[in-house]
Amino acid sequence: MKYPLASMLARIEKAIRPFPKAAMFGLMDEGYTTLFEQLAACVISIRGMDETTYPLARKLFSEAHTPREMLALGEAKITALLHGTSFPEQKAATIARIATTALASPGEKLPADFDALTAIKGIGPKCANLALGVAGGQQRISVDVHVHRVVNRWGLIATKTPEQSLHALESLVPEKYWTDINRLLMPFGKHICTARLPHCSTCPVLRWCARVGVTKSL
C-alpha cells in the first residue's frame, strides 16, 4: 500500500481542529517556549494525560519557569506542585537535574543537542526529541503510545514498541514531516484513531489504513 503522507497529514490536521492540541504544542502557544520549559513539561507528561499535564505545567511555571528559579524552589516544593501526576518525586528530581544541567551550560541554557539531553537521568528519546522539535526548531520524531498505535494500525510499519517505531519512522518518513508526526498523530490517535473502537466511519485517511488489529470500530 502506498502512503501519500503529505495528503494524509493535511487531512488529519483538518480533522483534529476541534480537539485540544498535544500538550507540548499547546503550551508552546501559551508562551512556554524555552527548551527548559518544554523538557520539564514533557517530564510531567510521562505516563500521564494531557488533561493533567496542562494544569500541572502551568501551576509549576507560575512558581518558576527558569532553571535558577526552579532550583530555588527545591525538590520538595516541586514535588508538591506536581501532586496529581504519576511519580511526582521522581519527576521533581528529574526536573531538578534538568535545571542543574542548564545552569552549568553556557548562558544557563540547555544545549539543543539530543545526546546532551538524553544524558540527563530520566530523559529518554521521546522527551528529548519532542522538546527539540517544539522549542528547538529541529525536525525530530517523537513517538508516544498514540503515534505508535496509529502508524502500526495503518500498516506503515510493524513494530512492538514506541522506541522501535521511532527508528522505523526515521528511515521511512521525509525529515520535513518529522515534528508533525507527534503534533498531528497524537491528538488523532487520542480522539479519532482510538485504542478501543476507532472512529473508522469518519476517519479522514481510512482509504490508506490496513486496519491492522481492528476487530470493531465506530
C-alpha positions in Angstrom: 0.0 0.0 0.0 1.3 3.5 -0.9 1.0 6.2 1.7 0.7 9.8 0.4 1.9 11.2 3.6 1.5 14.9 2.8 -2.1 14.4 1.8 -2.8 12.2 4.9 -1.3 14.7 7.3 -3.2 17.5 5.7 -6.5 15.6 6.1 -5.6 14.7 9.7 -4.8 18.3 10.6 -8.2 19.4 9.4 -9.9 16.5 11.3 -8.3 17.3 14.6 -9.0 21.0 14.7 -12.0 20.7 17.1 -9.7 18.9 19.6 -7.1 20.3 22.0 -3.5 20.3 20.7 -1.0 17.9 22.0 0.2 19.3 25.3 3.7 20.4 24.4 2.4 22.3 21.3 -0.4 23.8 23.2 1.9 25.0 26.0 4.2 26.4 23.3 1.3 28.5 22.0 0.7 29.8 25.6 4.2 31.2 25.8 6.2 28.3 27.3 8.7 28.4 24.6 12.1 27.6 26.1 13.8 24.3 25.8 13.9 24.1 29.6 10.1 24.6 29.9 9.3 22.2 27.1 11.6 19.5 28.6 10.2 19.9 32.1 6.6 19.8 30.8 7.4 16.6 28.9 8.7 15.1 32.1 5.3 15.9 33.7 3.5 14.2 30.8 5.3 10.9 31.2 2.8 8.1 31.9 0.1 10.8 32.1 -2.6 12.5 30.1 -2.7 16.0 28.6 -5.7 16.8 30.9 -3.2 16.5 33.8 -0.1 17.9 32.0 -1.6 21.2 31.1 -2.7 22.4 34.5 0.3 21.0 36.4 2.8 22.6 33.9 1.0 25.9 34.3 1.0 25.6 38.0 4.7 24.7 38.2 5.7 27.5 35.8 3.7 30.1 37.7 6.1 29.5 40.5 9.3 29.0 38.5 10.0 28.9 34.8 13.7 29.3 34.6 16.4 26.8 35.7 17.6 29.1 38.5 14.1 29.7 39.8 13.3 26.0 39.7 16.3 25.0 41.7 15.5 27.7 44.2 12.1 26.0 44.8 13.8 22.8 45.9 12.7 19.3 45.1 10.1 19.1 47.9 8.3 22.1 46.6 8.4 20.9 43.0 7.0 17.6 44.2 4.1 19.3 46.0 3.4 21.3 42.9 3.3 18.1 40.8 0.7 16.4 43.0 -1.7 14.7 40.8 0.7 13.3 38.3 2.3 9.9 38.5 5.6 9.5 40.3 5.9 13.2 41.4 9.0 12.7 43.4 10.9 11.1 40.6 9.7 13.8 38.2 10.7 16.5 40.6 14.2 15.0 40.8 14.4 14.8 37.0 13.3 18.5 36.6 15.9 19.5 39.2 18.6 17.6 37.2 17.5 19.4 34.0 17.8 22.8 35.8 21.2 21.9 37.2 22.4 20.9 33.7 21.1 24.2 32.3 22.8 26.3 34.9 26.1 24.5 34.1 25.7 25.3 30.4 26.7 28.5 28.6 24.2 31.2 29.1 22.4 29.0 31.6 20.5 27.4 28.7 20.1 23.8 27.9 22.1 22.6 24.9 19.8 21.9 22.0 21.5 18.6 21.5 19.9 15.1 21.6 22.9 13.4 23.2 23.3 16.1 25.9 19.6 15.9 26.8 19.4 12.1 26.9 22.5 12.1 29.1 20.3 13.6 31.9 19.0 10.8 34.0 15.2 10.5 33.4 15.2 11.9 29.9 14.6 9.5 27.1 14.4 9.8 23.3 10.7 10.7 23.4 11.1 13.8 25.6 14.4 14.9 24.1 13.0 14.7 20.5 9.7 16.4 21.5 11.4 19.3 23.3 13.9 19.8 20.4 11.2 19.6 17.9 8.8 22.1 19.6 11.2 24.5 21.3 14.5 23.8 19.4 13.1 24.2 15.9 14.6 20.9 14.9 12.9 18.2 12.8 12.5 15.4 15.3 10.2 12.4 15.5 8.7 11.8 18.9 6.7 8.6 19.4 4.2 8.1 22.2 1.6 5.3 22.5 -0.9 7.1 20.2 1.6 7.6 17.4 2.9 4.0 17.8 -0.6 2.6 17.6 -1.7 4.7 14.6 1.3 4.0 12.3 1.2 0.3 13.1 -2.6 0.2 12.6 -2.1 1.8 9.2 0.4 -0.9 8.3 3.0 1.7 7.6 5.4 -0.1 9.9 5.2 -3.2 12.1 6.9 -2.7 15.4 6.4 -3.8 19.0 7.5 -0.7 20.9 7.4 3.1 20.5 11.2 3.1 20.5 11.2 0.7 17.6 8.6 2.8 15.8 10.8 5.9 16.3 13.7 4.3 14.4 11.4 2.8 11.7 9.7 6.1 11.1 13.0 7.9 10.8 14.0 5.6 8.0 10.7 6.0 6.1 9.3 9.5 6.7 10.9 12.5 5.0 12.6 14.7 7.5 10.4 17.7 6.8 7.4 15.9 8.4 9.2 14.6 11.5 7.9 17.1 14.0 4.4 16.9 12.5 4.3 13.2 13.3 3.7 13.9 17.0 1.9 17.2 16.6 -0.8 15.6 14.4 -0.9 11.9 15.2 -1.0 12.3 19.0 -4.4 14.0 19.0 -5.5 12.0 16.0 -4.8 8.8 17.9 -6.4 10.1 21.1 -9.7 11.3 19.6 -10.2 9.6 16.3 -8.0 6.5 15.8 -8.6 5.5 19.4 -7.3 2.3 21.0 -10.7 0.9 21.5 -13.4 1.3 18.9 -11.6 3.6 16.5 -13.8 6.0 14.6 -13.2 4.3 11.2 -16.5 5.5 9.7 -15.4 9.2 9.9 -11.6 8.7 9.6 -10.1 11.1 7.0 -7.4 8.6 6.0 -9.4 5.3 6.1 -8.6 4.6 2.4 -4.9 4.2 3.3 -5.4 2.2 6.5 -4.8 -1.5 6.6 -6.7 -1.6 9.9 -4.2 -3.9 11.5 -5.6 -5.4 14.7 -9.0 -3.7 14.3 -11.9 -6.0 15.0 -14.6 -3.5 16.0 -15.0 0.2 15.2 -17.4 3.1 15.2 
